[in-house]
Amino acid sequence: DSDKNSTKRGNTEMFGNKDSYPVSKSLSFTKRADFSIYVTYKNVKLLVPGTKKLIATYHIKGVKDTKGFEKVAVKVTHDLNGIVTIDSATLLEKREVMEEVVVKKKVEKK
């Protein structure tokens, strides 16, 4: 993945060749601008000669540097036909929640 503010790219193996399908997984990214997700084969040596490593590129748009939104959750599905799709991309809002905690204290009998 990459965005306008960062050249950092990460690699994550989401689907292995021995996984059962269909399967959906979720990824979280810390982003403050639109970014792209590149879907590639991990091991080109296992492919038919001439097959390109890049399967698809998905552009996640509408990500803004908005106060309170810190992460983008992306749901990815690999179906029975081997097709990888982005099902959703959601901005996650960070909220602080105040919670009252009751502490039970054991009292000794005298």
C-alpha angles and dihedrals in degrees: 000000000000139000140190094266099046139041092197112123126188132198122213126175104222103167126032126203091247097047120116116247149258095042135161126202135180129224130190123212130187101224136154098184140031113296143180133238117209117205111204141163111257100214114035090184089073093055130091107268111270095028111134119237093223112081101174145336121222121195115210107205135182095050109140133180091253123164110252097022110099108155141036117217114206122193113208126189130196109196134203091268093056094254116145116208136177104232098183145347117205132185109230117215120213113222131177113223122198113215130183112230122202113210117204114210123197112232120206118228115230 
